[in-house]
Amino acid sequence: MARAATTSDAFNAVAEPRRRQILLYLAHDERQVGEIVTAIGLDQPSVSKHLGVLRSVNLVRVRRNGRHRLYRTNAAAIRPLHEWTETFEQYWRHQLNRVKERAEAQANPKPLAK
């Protein structure tokens, strides 16, 4: 089965770990490509390519400031990703509660009945 293009939707775009790393870096502030290159540790052409993919699915916005382009995460476009992952939150909460219960049971074993 052929894999969907990374530019087809947000889910395919964020499947690549470097793109998720870029989104996290841009989550709190606008940044120039050079800052992203330095922070992420990729070369400039790679960062530009990843930003292009993120822009094509609207996960990143760009604003011109003179000669500079400033990128930032588009939180509104990330909302569907968040909503989808919330579907599984109950499962993980249940799993974590089970781990907690087991750990507490091991830390405080019940005395044997006589």
C-alpha positions in Angstrom: 0.0 0.0 0.0 1.4 3.4 -1.0 2.1 5.8 1.8 0.2 9.1 1.8 2.2 12.2 0.9 3.5 14.2 3.9 1.7 17.2 2.6 -1.7 15.5 2.4 -2.7 16.3 6.0 -1.4 17.3 9.4 -1.1 13.7 10.7 1.3 12.7 7.9 3.2 15.9 8.4 3.8 15.3 12.1 4.8 11.7 11.5 8.3 12.9 11.0 10.1 13.5 14.3 12.1 16.5 13.1 8.9 18.3 12.2 7.4 17.6 15.6 10.7 19.0 17.1 10.3 22.2 15.0 6.7 22.6 16.1 7.7 22.3 19.7 10.4 24.9 19.2 8.0 27.3 17.6 5.2 26.7 20.1 6.0 29.7 22.3 7.7 32.2 20.0 8.3 33.3 16.4 11.7 32.3 15.1 13.8 32.9 12.0 15.1 29.9 10.0 18.6 30.5 11.3 17.4 30.2 14.9 15.6 27.0 14.1 18.7 25.6 12.4 20.8 26.4 15.5 18.3 25.0 18.0 17.4 21.8 16.2 20.8 21.0 14.8 19.8 20.5 11.1 21.2 22.2 8.1 19.3 25.1 6.6 18.0 23.4 3.5 16.5 20.6 5.7 14.8 23.0 8.0 13.4 25.0 5.1 12.1 21.8 3.6 10.4 20.7 6.8 8.9 24.2 7.3 7.6 24.0 3.7 5.7 20.8 4.6 4.4 22.2 7.8 3.2 25.3 6.0 1.5 23.3 3.3 -0.7 21.7 5.9 -1.1 25.0 7.8 0.6 23.9 11.0 3.1 26.7 10.7 2.5 30.3 9.8 5.1 32.7 8.3 5.3 36.5 8.7 7.6 38.8 6.8 9.5 41.4 8.8 11.7 43.3 6.3 14.1 40.7 4.8 13.3 38.2 7.5 10.7 35.5 7.6 9.4 34.6 11.1 7.8 31.3 11.6 5.4 30.2 14.4 3.2 27.3 15.2 -0.5 27.6 14.2 -2.2 26.3 17.3 -5.6 26.4 15.7 -4.5 23.9 13.0 -3.0 21.6 15.7 -6.3 21.3 17.5 -7.6 18.4 15.4 -4.4 16.5 16.3 -5.0 17.2 20.0 -8.7 16.2 19.8 -7.8 12.9 18.1 -5.2 12.0 20.8 -7.7 12.8 23.5 -9.7 9.8 22.3 -7.0 7.7 23.9 -6.5 9.6 27.0 -9.0 7.5 29.0 -7.1 4.4 28.0 -3.7 5.8 29.2 -5.3 7.2 32.4 -6.7 3.7 33.2 -3.3 2.1 32.5 -1.5 4.7 34.7 -4.0 4.1 37.5 -3.3 0.3 37.3 0.4 0.9 37.5 -0.1 3.2 40.5 -2.3 0.7 42.3 0.3 -2.1 41.8 3.1 0.1 43.0 1.2 1.1 46.1 0.2 -2.5 46.8 3.9 -3.6 46.6 5.0 -0.7 48.8 2.3 -1.5 51.4 1.7 -5.2 51.5 -1.3 -6.4 53.4 -0.5 -8.5 56.5 -1.2 -12.2 56.4 -4.4 -13.2 58.2 -4.0 -15.6 61.1 
